[in-house]
Amino acid sequence: MALTAMQIYKNLPKTNCGDCKFPTCMAFAMQVAAKQKAITDCPHLSAQAKGDMAEASAPPMKLVRVGPDGDAGFKIGQETVMFRHEEKFHNSPAIAVKIPASLSDSEALARLDVINKAQWVRVGQPVGVKAAAIDCEGMADDKATARAKALAAQAKVALIVMGNRAAAAAIADKRPLLYKATPANADAFIQTAAQAKCPLAISADNLETLADLAKTAKDKGVADLVLAFCGGTPARTIRQITIARRAALKKQFRTLGFPVMVDASRDCAATESMIASSFAAKYASIIMVNSASAADLLPVLTTIQNVYTDPQVPNTVEPKLYEIGPVTPESPIMFTTNFSLTYFCVAAEVERSKIPAFISVVDSGGLGVLNAYAGDKISAEKVIKTLQDQKALDKVKHRRLIIPGLLPSFRAEIEDASPWKEVLIGPENAAGIPAFLKQHSKS
């Protein structure tokens, strides 16, 4: 049974030292009771107290690390809610691109290079592939081991070894995920994972057998497990994942309290992207795919990025005057809101125009232009004051200001109440910025 905050508090040092990042021991105890923190996050807890409370107070879903420490590895699991609006989702899914066994050694290395470089920046945040799945099915142990070692030496992402225990053991220092133990091969795969101290993916035809397999692996010393769901339709798989998650979070059924992975790979890249996006939205922690192209991966990564933001905290940029390109005193100046997606869309289109410009970002509470206007978070008066505080007039010789096309009513107000005597109404959509700047640029 889960411990109450008071039961946890009685076992804490009660020093209010703050080393757990909370101001008091009681505040920390309440977070542990709510399954938001592990009791072991208290650095001053006695060994006896740790043993007594660690299991009961641990988050219902285990945190699992795949890959080495540092940027090459990633963490999954430790989720605490069924639905994003209840709090937020914490550890975003990892996209793993397959390296087929059918490739030659040189082709496999070339594909790994593509995977290593499958990294991008979207709305100011890094997104990209986090793992390479080395398919060793049907390969002899010596060949699989040689390939795993060669790829591990060049990998800048975490590794998943598919179907060969010897290959996973050979690169144990990289902490690969061994995929996958089934009821037919469980003893051998569990033994290898326990000896190599690497995470293990387990799979079974039904949740009852999967739970038994998880208990067996845990009893034999495999601490980090991933539940692998494969086969069947995407709809059936999502149902199984949802049932497993609900059992872990709502019923405290810890034998299913592990992150999950799916194989979304399909021959059709468009179908693969749609299926992978569905799994990203519905609880998969690792999603294996075939394609490493930006066109196929970015839709999935965008879904992940959107779902795994904190719904209670607006995604914002700092309100200030930004310089896009080598600006001069003759460069145009415009304003937008501090909603990240709005700003980065505007900035990207300014860059695409090849016309250096200033962008004044106005604090709108993280809302886009139209929502900010409707919610009374932006006004002509606020825009004027923001430009004044940012000393925009000192940056340019002209007095021309470009305003968003969705706010045409601001034009007269700004011209009447500020030094900006030539206010141009810009396009309603960021995509129209390049043509607008080229049309109105002045030497």
N, C-alpha and C positions, 0 to 999 in steps of 0.2 A: 504494500500500500504506500502511496506517495506520502512523504513527510510534510507536515505543516510548517509554516514559516517559524512558529515558536519552537517547534521541535528542533529545527535546524539551528536556530539562534542559540539554543541552550548548549550546543556543541561547538560554537564558534569562540574565538579568543575574547571577544567583546572589548577589543581595544580601539575600534573605530579608526584603524590606521590608514585606511584608504588605499591600500596596496591592491585591492581587488577592483579598483576604479569606481567604487561606490563610497559615499560619504560616511556611512555607518554600517555596522555589522547587521543591524536589523534590515536595512535596505537591501543588502546583499542576500540575506536569508529569504526575503520576499521574492527576489528574482529567482533564486534556486527553487523555491516552492512552486513558482509559476512555470518551471521548466525552461527558463530563459538563460540560466547559467548552470554550470556544473559545480558541485560542492568543492571539487579539487581546484577551482579557480582561487580559492583562499590559500595564499602561500604559507600561512601560519597555522594551518589545521594540524592537529596531532595525528600521528599514524593510526592510533586506535579509532579516532573519530572518522578518519577517512575510510577505514575498513567498514565501520558500522553504517555509514551513510552513503557512500559513493554509489552503490548500485541503486538504492531506492530514490536518490535525488538526481541521478543522471538524466539528461534530456532523453525523451522517449525514443528519439532516433539518433543513432550513434554518428559521431563525426568521423569520417574516414579520409585519410590523405593518400592520394595516388601520386607516385613520382617522388623525386628527392625534395629536400627542403629548398626553398628559393623559388624563383620565377618559373622554373620548369615543372614544378609540381602544382597540384591544386587540391582543394578541400571540397568535400561534398557531404551532404547529410546534415544532422543536427537541426532539422526543421522542426517547428513547434506548432504550426497551425495548418489546418486543412485549406483555408482560403486566405488569399493575400490581404483582403481588407480587414481580417481579424487582427493582424499586426503587420507582418511582412515576411517574405521568403528570404532566407539568409545566404545560402551558398548556391550560386547559379550553376546550371548544368554545364557540363563539359562536352564539347563536340569532339569526337574522335574519328579521324579519317583512316580508312583501311588501307593497308599495303598488302595487296593480294599475294598469295603464295606462288601464283603462276608467273610473277615477274622475275626477270633475271636479277642477279645481285646489283648490277649497275643501274637497272631500271628501278629497283627498290630504293637505292640511294637517291636517285633523281626525284622519285616521288616524295621521299622524306624531305628533300630540299624544298619542294613546293609546299609541303605541310608546315615546315618551319617558317616559311615566309607568309603563311596565310594569317596575317595579323593586320588589323586596320584600326583607324580611330573614327568613331561615330559620336557625334555631339560631344566631343571633347573627352570621350572615354575609350580606353583600349578594348577592342573586341577581337576575337579570333579563335582559331583551333587550339585546343589545350592538350590533345593527345594524338598519338599515332598508334593504330591497332595493327600489330604485326601478325598477319595470318600465317600460321605454321601448320595448319591442318594438312595431313598427308605427307609432311616432310620428315625425313630421317632426323634423328636427334642431333647428329653431328652437323648436318646442313642447317637445321633450324637454329642451333646454338651459334654457328658462325654468322648467320644472318643477323640474329638478335644482337650479337656483340658489335658487328659492323654498324648497325643502325643506332645502337645506344651511344656509340662514340661520337656520332654526328647529330644526335637528337637535341633540339632545344625545347622540346615539349615532353610531357609524360608519355610513358609507353604502356600499351596493353599487349600481352602475349597471348595469342589465341591458339589453343590446342596442343601446346607442347610444354611439358613440365621442365624438361632439361633446359630449354631456352630461357625460361623465366628464372630458373635457379642460377644460370650463368651470368645474368645481369642483375642479381639480387641487390647490388649496391645502388641501382637506379630505382629500386622499389616499384617494379612494374605491377600492374594488376594482372593476375593469372586468370584467364578465361577459358573454360568454365568447368566447374565441378558439377556433375550430375549424379543421380543415384547409381549409375553404372560405373562411374570411375571415381567416386567420391573419396575412397580411402587413399588412393595414390595422390590425387590433387590436394587433398587436405594436408597430407604429410609433407608434400613439397612446400606448400604455402607456410606451414608452421615452421619448417626448418629454415626457409629463406626469409621469414618474417616479412612477407609481402602480402598485400590485400588479395582476397580471393573472391571471384564471382561464382555464385552458385545458381543452379537452375533446376527446375522440376516442372512437371506437367500441371500440378495443382498446388494451391497454397498450403494445404496440409503437409504434403511431402516436402515442400520448400521449407516450411517451419522446422520440420524434423531434421532436415539437412543442415539448417543454420545452427540448431542446437548441437548437433554432432560436431560440426566444425569448431564451434566455440569451445565445447568441452575438450577438444583435442588441441587447443592452443592457438587457433586462428582468431585473432582479436578483431581484425578489420574485414568485414564482409560486404559484398555488394550483391543485391538480389537481381539476377538477370532474367528478364522476361523476353522470350523469343518464341516465334511460331504463333499461329493464329492471326486473326484480323487485328488491325489497330484498335478497333472498338473493344474487342475482348481483352486485349492487353491493357488498355486504359482502365477498364473495369477492375481487372485484377490488381493493378497498381493502386487504384483508389481504395479498394478493400483492404489491402495490406497497410496502406498509410493510415487509414481510419483505425484499424486494429491496433497499430502502434501508438498513435497519438491519443485516441479517445478511450481505448480499452487497456492501455499500458501493456500490450502484448509484445514484450520485448524481443521475442524470437523473430519477429518481422520488423523490428525497429532498425532497419538499415537502409541506406540509399539504394536506389534501383537504377538499372541500366537497360537499354533496349537497343535492338539492331533495326535501324530504320532504313537501311540500305535498300535501294531499288534500282532497277535498270533505267527507269525514266527519272531524270534529274528533277523535273518539276514535281513529280509525285513524291520523290524522296524529300524534297524541301517541305512540302505540305505535311507529310507524315511526321517529319522531324519537328516541325513547328508545333504540331498538336501535342507531341510528347513533351516538348519544352514547357508548354503551358500546363500540362497535366502530370507533373511530379517526377519525370525522369531526371536523374542526376548525371547520367552519361548517355550520350546518343551517338551511336556509330553510324557513319554514312560512307558512301563511296566517293562522292565528288569533293574536290578541294578547290573548286573555282569560286571566285568572289560572287559571281552571279547566283550561284546555287546556295552558298553559305550565308550571305548577308541577310536574306529574309529570315532565316532561322536565328541568327545572332541578334537581329533586331527584336524578334519576339522575346528572346531571353532577356535582353537588356530592358525591355519595357516591363516584363512581368516581375523582374527582380529588383526594380527600384522600390523605394519605400513609399507607399501610397499616402503616408501622412506627412511627408516632407517634399515640398516642391523641388523639382530638378532645375536648379538655377545656375546662372553665371554671375560673377561679381559686377555690380553696376559701376561702370567706369567708361572712360573714353578709349576705345580700341582703335588701333591703327592697322589697317589692312593694306599691306604692300608698302612701297617706299613713298609715303605721303609727302606732300609739299603744302605750302600755304594756299595753293590754288585748288587743292583736292576737295571734292565734294564731302559734305557732312550730312549724316542722316541719323535718325534715332529708331530704336526698337525696344522691346521689353526684355526683362532678364530671364524669361523662360528659356531654358537651354536649347530646346529644339528650334525655337524661333530665332534665337541669336545665331546658332551655327548654320541654319539654312540661309539667313541673310549674309553672314560672313562668307559662306561658300560661294554664293552667287556673286558677291563683290569680287572675290578672287577670280572667278571664272570670267568676269568682265575685263580683267587685265587693267582696270582703272583704279589706282590706289584711292582709298577713301577712309574717312573717319566714321566710326559707328559709336554713337552715344547710347549706352545701355541705361535705361530708366528702371528703377526698382518698381516692379508691378506685383510683388508678392509671388513671383513664379508663375504668373499667368501669361498666356499669349495675348496678342494685341486686342482682339475682339472681346475676349473674356475679361481682360483687364478693364476695358472701357465699360463693359456692361456691369462689372462689379465695382465700379468707381475706384479702381486702383491706379488709374492713370488719368491725367488731365492736362490741358494746355499749360496751366499754371505750374504743374509739377515738372513738365518737360522743360519749361523756361528756367526754373530753378536748378534742375539737374545740369543743364548746359552751363549755367553760371557757375555752379559748384565745381564742375569738371574743367572750367576755364577753357571752354571750347573756342571762344572768341580769340583767345591768344594764339590759337593754332592756325587760324586761317585769315587771309586778307579780305575775303568776300563776306557777304552776309546772307548767303543762300543756304537754306535748310530744306532737306528732303524729308517729308513725313510719310508714314505708311498710308497706302491708298484706302485702308479701312477707316481712317480717321480724318476725312476731308474737312470736318467741322473745326478742326484745330487750326486750320490755315489762317482764318481771319483773326482769331484770338491771339495767335503767336505774333502775327505781323503788327497788331495794334499794341501789344503789351511788352514787346521785347525788341532788342536791336536787330533781330532777324527779319529784315524787311522784304526778302524775296523767298517765300515759302512755296516749294514745289510739292504737289501731291504725287507721290510715287505709286508704283503698281500695287495692286491688292495682294498679289502673290509674289513670293520671293523669286520665282522663276523668271519674272519679268524685269528683274533688276539689271542684268547686263545690257539689254536693249535700251532700257531707260537711261542708264548712265552714258552709254555711247551717244544717245540722241541729245542729251543735255550737257555733255562735258564741254567745258570752256577752257581755252588756253590762258 
